[in-house]
């Protein structure tokens, strides 16, 4: 049963493997896709490694989900997230899921959600396994999101044992400011690798109508996402697809108006020529 609510999103965060510094940029990015009506973060909240998250739960309306670590070496958090995701999926209320983790254990979950006709947005580090990335409709790397500039003090190496003398209070993270007042830092554009250039060439050629020498930029963007979910402008430090393709240096971009409608961005590989809808004749 595919979801019918066009902008309803379920956000599930793997608290064991995600830093709280990403939360400001993460929630701002998710807001571009719809309304995050469910916001949950999973982990063992009795452990000190989760302390960094406690300061920002209320300011971002995120519900903490407790999952005890029953056995060393086994990740019970993953299982809890997967079970909840399937429960939410079968309500039919959501058009999209955001899975926030670099863990490849969520690969099958992402694929299963997509089988149901629901969009999957993945968020994680660049070390994320390609299988998980490919299972998502779109994948965004953490390092292209704005990060909270608030420094987090070092946490104690271990939680105090009952009866142990504590000479000084454990240092907790400074609260992370809510989105409206948080100081943000953003990394600059990243080098565009040969794989991205090859994919862009393929996308432009595949998106052309027969006899044309140019393609609609929007169609090129859709084709790029089908080639690889992480092949998007944001992951290279650009906010717009137009800026990204222009930065490659292998295409020409022009705006063209058809029948008085809003202008459409058309792209052509440099040095390419063809008759029909001539790119060179555009004003």
Buried (B, 14 or more C-beta within 10 A) or exposed (E): EEBEBEEBBBBBBBBBBBBBBBBBBBBBBBEEBBBBEBBBBBBBBEEBEBBBBBBBBEBBEBEBBEBEBEEEEEBBBBBBBBEBBEEBBEEBBBBBBBBBBBBBBBBEBBBBBBEBEBBBBBBBBEEBBEEBBBBBBBBBBBBBBBBBEBEBEEBBEEBEEEEEEEEEEEEBBEEBBBBEEBEBEEEEEBEBEEEBBEBBBBBBEEBBEEEBBBBBBEBBBEBBBEBBBBBBBBBBBBEEBBBBBBBBEBBBBBEBEEEEEEEEBBBBBEEBEBEEBEBEEBE
